[in-house]
Amino acid sequence: MNATTSAVPGTADYRNFHLWMLFPFAVSILGFSYSYYLNFTGSTFHQHVHGISATLWYLLVVVQPYLITRRKDIRRHRLFGAIGTLLAGVVAGSALTIIPKNIDDVAKLDPNGFFNPTFAYFAVIIDVVLVGLFLVSVFMAIYEMKRRNLAGHVQWMMASVLAVLSPGLARLFGILFIVANQGNLDGISLVKLAVPSMIAMMLIIVVYFRKFGSFRHPAFWLLMAAHAPYLFVVQIGDNQAIRSVLAAIFK
């Protein structure tokens, strides 16, 4: 189904949308399994606020399309929509409190490690960009729903999900490489995984918008633009001017 101006989609066109939302949910759970879910008792308060709110928000993203397309439960869909909006605010707010912590102990990071100083500085910038796109997408999804534009609502909701998927996807790639390397981290880093994860993300975005949206929709191009910086991880992360600005702001 391709949402264009010539054909206005109805709920039947999104009958299996909730199943498609399980994929980004699973990627995020697996990607952050070692750093959060399997280290639950060792996580900080800020990490718990972010991790729990993000998990609940993802669950609602799966449940909501099921309620409206399969159960036709408009009342509960609206209730969960209001809860989801509040959760989205908590997800974004808690993320913004965690982002500066990327460079808190940057001097202690191994330059050749999995999460090294280069990626730490880059992560501050890309995370702010992605969280910003997440907030814009949630706001636009609400706006399109108030306009009774179902296609617009779905595409902006997709954008909100895909906007915050790449951090989990990159870490999942890392886990897979580490497992394949029998637990040896030598030569494996988020810097080296940046371009492969960006290519995978862009392919995922294309697949989702081909299935449930339009390549002409602004959400599609915003997602593509937001992930383009992954091409320049080293140039951004090693730039001394950028490092100085980020240190002045966040440290």
HURAQUI-V76866 format. One record per residue. N is the residue number from 0. PHI is phi in whole degrees, 0 to 359 (none if undefined). PSI is psi as a letter, one per 20 degrees, with the letter a starting at -180 (999 if undefined). D_CENTER is the distance of its C-alpha to the mean C-alpha in whole Angstrom. Layout:
N;PHI;PSI;D_CENTER + N;PHI;PSI;D_CENTER
//
This chain:
0;none;p;24 + 1;242;o;23 + 2;284;o;23 + 3;236;r;26 + 4;287;i;28 + 5;274;i;31 + 6;219;o;29 + 7;272;o;28 + 8;285;q;26 + 9;246;a;27 + 10;298;h;25 + 11;297;h;27 + 12;289;i;24 + 13;247;k;21 + 14;303;h;23 + 15;253;j;21 + 16;301;h;18 + 17;297;h;17 + 18;291;h;18 + 19;292;h;15 + 20;286;i;12 + 21;292;h;14 + 22;296;g;12 + 23;297;h;8 + 24;297;g;10 + 25;295;g;12 + 26;300;g;10 + 27;294;g;8 + 28;298;g;12 + 29;292;g;13 + 30;297;h;11 + 31;259;j;12 + 32;298;g;15 + 33;285;h;17 + 34;280;h;16 + 35;227;f;16 + 36;298;h;17 + 37;273;i;20 + 38;238;k;21 + 39;302;g;20 + 40;289;h;24 + 41;265;j;23 + 42;277;q;20 + 43;279;r;21 + 44;301;g;21 + 45;299;h;18 + 46;294;h;16 + 47;294;g;17 + 48;300;g;16 + 49;291;g;13 + 50;296;g;13 + 51;290;g;15 + 52;295;h;13 + 53;294;g;10 + 54;296;g;12 + 55;295;h;14 + 56;296;g;12 + 57;299;g;10 + 58;298;g;14 + 59;294;h;15 + 60;297;h;13 + 61;281;g;15 + 62;289;h;18 + 63;302;g;18 + 64;295;h;19 + 65;295;g;21 + 66;299;g;23 + 67;274;h;24 + 68;266;h;24 + 69;260;g;26 + 70;264;i;28 + 71;55;k;28 + 72;267;n;27 + 73;292;g;27 + 74;300;g;28 + 75;290;h;25 + 76;299;g;23 + 77;292;g;23 + 78;298;g;24 + 79;294;h;20 + 80;296;g;19 + 81;295;g;20 + 82;296;g;19 + 83;298;h;16 + 84;296;g;16 + 85;296;g;17 + 86;298;h;15 + 87;299;h;12 + 88;296;g;14 + 89;293;g;14 + 90;301;g;11 + 91;293;g;11 + 92;298;g;14 + 93;292;h;14 + 94;297;g;11 + 95;292;h;14 + 96;279;h;16 + 97;272;h;15 + 98;309;g;14 + 99;298;h;18 + 100;291;i;18 + 101;301;h;17 + 102;246;j;20 + 103;302;g;22 + 104;245;k;24 + 105;299;h;23 + 106;294;h;27 + 107;269;i;27 + 108;284;q;25 + 109;288;p;26 + 110;302;h;26 + 111;253;j;26 + 112;281;r;23 + 113;299;g;20 + 114;247;n;18 + 115;253;r;21 + 116;304;h;22 + 117;302;g;21 + 118;286;h;17 + 119;300;g;17 + 120;291;g;18 + 121;297;h;16 + 122;299;h;13 + 123;300;g;14 + 124;289;g;14 + 125;293;h;11 + 126;294;h;9 + 127;296;g;11 + 128;298;g;11 + 129;290;h;7 + 130;294;h;8 + 131;298;g;11 + 132;294;h;9 + 133;302;g;8 + 134;296;g;11 + 135;300;g;13 + 136;295;g;11 + 137;296;g;12 + 138;300;g;16 + 139;292;h;16 + 140;297;g;16 + 141;295;g;18 + 142;300;g;21 + 143;293;h;21 + 144;291;h;22 + 145;294;h;24 + 146;275;j;26 + 147;60;k;26 + 148;259;n;24 + 149;296;g;22 + 150;298;g;21 + 151;295;g;19 + 152;300;g;18 + 153;296;g;16 + 154;291;h;15 + 155;288;h;13 + 156;294;h;12 + 157;301;g;10 + 158;298;h;9 + 159;296;h;7 + 160;289;g;6 + 161;287;h;5 + 162;295;h;4 + 163;248;k;1 + 164;271;h;3 + 165;298;h;6 + 166;300;g;7 + 167;291;h;7 + 168;295;g;9 + 169;298;g;11 + 170;291;h;12 + 171;295;g;13 + 172;302;g;15 + 173;299;g;17 + 174;300;g;18 + 175;296;g;19 + 176;293;g;21 + 177;295;g;22 + 178;298;g;24 + 179;296;h;25 + 180;266;j;27 + 181;57;l;28 + 182;84;i;26 + 183;272;p;27 + 184;271;i;25 + 185;304;p;27 + 186;82;j;26 + 187;251;p;22 + 188;211;q;20 + 189;293;h;16 + 190;297;g;18 + 191;290;h;19 + 192;271;i;16 + 193;299;g;14 + 194;291;g;16 + 195;302;g;16 + 196;290;h;12 + 197;295;g;12 + 198;298;g;15 + 199;298;g;13 + 200;298;g;10 + 201;295;h;13 + 202;294;g;15 + 203;298;g;12 + 204;300;g;12 + 205;298;g;15 + 206;299;g;16 + 207;293;g;14 + 208;283;h;16 + 209;290;h;19 + 210;281;g;19 + 211;238;j;18 + 212;207;b;18 + 213;220;q;20 + 214;290;i;19 + 215;271;i;21 + 216;286;p;19 + 217;301;h;17 + 218;299;h;14 + 219;298;g;14 + 220;287;h;16 + 221;295;h;13 + 222;296;g;10 + 223;298;g;13 + 224;295;h;14 + 225;293;h;11 + 226;264;i;11 + 227;300;h;14 + 228;302;i;15 + 229;299;i;14 + 230;288;i;18 + 231;236;k;19 + 232;301;g;18 + 233;293;g;21 + 234;298;h;23 + 235;279;g;20 + 236;292;h;20 + 237;261;i;24 + 238;288;o;25 + 239;294;h;27 + 240;295;g;27 + 241;295;g;24 + 242;299;g;24 + 243;295;g;27 + 244;295;g;25 + 245;296;g;22 + 246;295;h;25 + 247;293;h;27 + 248;279;g;24 + 249;254;i;22 + 250;246;999;25
//
